[in-house]
């Protein structure tokens, strides 16, 4: 395994075993996805709904490249806690502040894994009667899917590895990495 070049000190940094997506590739793909979204939403305002905390970096970089007018809001949904796999229990920690009825909502998510969290969030948002509701996701792990969910705009499909960096974390650490790295999971 190739050791990732990590420029921060953390007691778990030796568990970062590889760089999956370098910063340059992430930003190139974001520009491509933003161009597609801009075409699809031409002439319409987008309520960009960032799913905290993981999607914050992706959302910030994505919205810099969007041409339609954007209203930014945030929602925090959790199903992981401090584990490396989902608990299956989903809860909203911070709700949307914008009124969504009759508006075009684009949910921006960092990663779709089992689909449970996104499925729960989309069901909740549909109750608010948006004019449209779509999903933009940086990473997708289709092999882990337990519930099918729509992903309208996708950055990258990846294999089933625990990834950190570029907003994604392990126990709230490593979000500040400019790349997406692979973290070794502890063996039982």
N, C-alpha and C positions, 0 to 999 in steps of 0.2 A: 504494500500500500504506500502511496505517495503521501508524505506529510505536507499539510497545507502550510503556506506562509502566513502566519498569524502575527500581527504587529501589536498585540495587546497582551497583558498578563492576565491569566485566569487559571485557577487550579485545574480546570478541566480542558485546557487548550490542547493538551496532548491527545485528547480523544477526537480532535478534528483530523480526519485521516485523508481527506481529498477535497479538491475544489471541483465541484460539479459544474457550476456556471460562473465564469469570470464576469466581472463588472461590465466589460465591454460588450459581451454577448447579451447580457440582461438589458442594457440600454438600447442596443440595436433592435432587439425584439420589442421593447416597449414602444419605440418609434413606429414600428410596423403595426402593432395592435392599435395605437392611437390613431393612425391614419385610417384604419378600417372603421373604428368607432366614429371618427369625425365624418366619414362618408355616410354612415348609417343614420347619424343624428343630425345631418345637415338641416339648418333652419329651425332646430328645436333646442330648447334648454334641457340640460341634463342635471338631475340631482345625483351627484356622485356620492355614493354611500360607502365610506371606508369602514371596513370591518377591523376594529382595533384588536390588538395592537399590531399584529403581524403585517397588515397591509398598508401601514402608514408610509413606508418608504416607496413602495410600489405606487400608491395613490398619488403621492407628491410628484413623482417623476412622470407618471402617466398624464396627470392633468396639465403639466407644462407643455405637452404636445397636442392637447385637444384643441380643436378650432371652435366647436360650438360653445355657447355660454354655459358655464358650470356653476352650480350651487353645491357647496361641499357640506356634508354632514357626516356624523360618526355614529357607529353602533359597536358595542362590545359584547361579544358572545363567547362563552367558554365551554369547552368540553375536555380539556386536557389537565388543568391543574399543573402539578410539577412532574407529571409523568411524560414518557416518550410515546405513549399511545393513548388514544381517546378513551375516556371513561364511559362514553355513551350517554352521559347525563348532560343535557344542554341547558344553559341558563343565560338570560340577557343580563349583563352587568351594567350597561349604559344604553339607554334607548335613544332612538332618533328624535331630534328636536323639530325638524322641518315637517310641515304638513305634506303628505305624499299623494293625497287624492287628486286624480287627474293629471299627475306629473309623470315625466319619463325618468324612471329610477334605474340607475346602473350600480349594482352592488359590486364593490371591488374587494376581492378576497385574496389572501396570500396563497392558500393551498387548499385543495379539495382532496380529502383522504377518504374516509368512509362515506362521506356525504351526509352524515347525520346532522352536523351543525348547520350546514347550508340549507338542508331540507327544512329544518325547524325555522330558520330565519326567513326563508322565502315564504313559508306558510304564514308566518306572522305578518310579513310585509304585504302579502296579497289582501289581507283583511283591511288594509288601509286604502284600497281601491286606486292604486296608481294607474295611469294611462298605459304604461308599459313597465315591465320589470325584467331586466336582463342581468346577466352575471359576467363579470370580467375577472379572470383568475390568473395569477402568475404561474402557479404550479398545479399539476393534476397528477394524482397517483391512481390511475384507473384500476390497478390490480387489487386495491384495498376497498373498493366501493362496496358498501352494504345497502345503500339507498341511491337509486339513480337521481341525479340532479342535472339541470341544464347548465352548461357552461357555454355561453355565447361567444366569448372572446377569451382565448387561451394563450398564455405565454409559452409554457413548456409542459409536455407530458414527461414524467420521470418515473423511474423504477421505484420500488418500495425500499427506500433508504431514509434514515432520519436526517433531515436537512436543517441547517441553521444558517443564519446570516441574512443580510438584506431584509431585515424586519422579522425574520423567523427566529425563534428562540429555543433555548433549553433552560427551563426554570428561570426565565426572564433575562438570561445572559446571551450574548453573541448577536443581538439584533443589529449592532452597529457595524458588523462586517460589511464591506462593500461588495462582496461576492456571496454566492451560495455554496456552502461547504457541506460535506458529509460528516456526521458525527457517529463514531462507533457506539453501538449500544452495549451496555454492560451484559456480560454473559451471566446466566443464572447459575 
